[in-house]
Amino acid sequence: MNNYVVIIPARASSTRLPNKPLLLLNGQSLLSRVHALAKKSDALEVYIATDCEDIKNHAEEFGAKVVMTSQDHISGTDRLAEAATTLKLEPNQVILNLQGDEPFMPIEIMNSLPQYVGPESPIATACVPITAIEDIESPNEVKVVRTLTNRAMYFSRSIIPNAFTTEFHGYLKHLGIYAYSNDTLQSITNLPESEIELQEKLEQLRFLDHGYNIHVQDFDIEPPIGIDTQADLDKANEILIAYEKAQ
C-alpha cells in the first residue's frame, strides 16, 4: 500500500526531554532513526515538519525533506496540517502522522493503517495488548476500548474497562500513530477543545467528542518503546546497542 505520505512532527521544546529529536540513540539522532524507519515503509514520500532551524539543518544533513512551520502550534496535529497545506497535498491524500519519538514503530503498522481510512472511519490508529499490571495502572500508558467493529469508544489514562465485577484480560494500549486524509486533518485541527480532552490530556478525545469515528486496529506485537523521558532514552539505548552488536 503506497498511496500515503508520512509527515513526522519534530519540535525542540519538549518539557520532559529538551531537544529530544537531536538526542543520540547509539550514535545516531532520534530524528534520523525515525526518518530512516519511515523511508523503509511503502510511503510515497516522507517529510519532517518542524519549527526549529537546528532541527531543519540537522534533518537536511541526512537528506530529509523538511517543511518549516509556525512556533505557535500546541500539537503535532496542528503542525502536520500546516505542513500539508504548504506541500499543497490533495484533500484526499492519506497522511500518516508518525511521531518523532517512535524509532521502533513496526513498519507493519505504518503500512497497514492507511487502508482503514474511509468514509465511515476517517481516522485510523493502532493498539496492542498490554498485560503487565504496572503498565495497565500507569497513567502514562493510554488505554482504549473499542466496539465490536473496532471503532474507538474511549481513550483514557485510567484503567478501562474497570474490572470491578470480574477479572479482565483484554486490555489494549493505544499507540500514538494516526492515518487520515488531508481533508480530515484540516478539519480536526479547527475543532474546539473539549472538556474530556482537557481532563485526560488526550487530543483524540476531541475527535470523538465532535463525532469523528476512529478505527482502532489491533496488532499482536510487543508495544514499541516511545521516547518520552530520560529513562526511555536509556532503555532504548540498551536495546539498540544489544541489537546492533548482534548484527
Secondary structure, DSSP 8 states (H G I E B T S, - for coil): ---EEEEEEE-S--SSSTTGGGSEETTEEHHHHHHHHHHTSS-S-EEEEES-HHHHHHHHHTT-EEEE--TT-SSHHHHHHHHHHHTT--TT-EEEE--TT-TT--HHHHHHGGGG-SSS-SEEEEEEE---HHHHH-TTS-EEEE-TTSBEEEEESS-SS--SSS-----EEEEEEEEEEHHHHHHHTTS---HHHHHHT-THHHHHHTT--EEEEE--S-------SHHHHHHHHHHHHHHHHH-
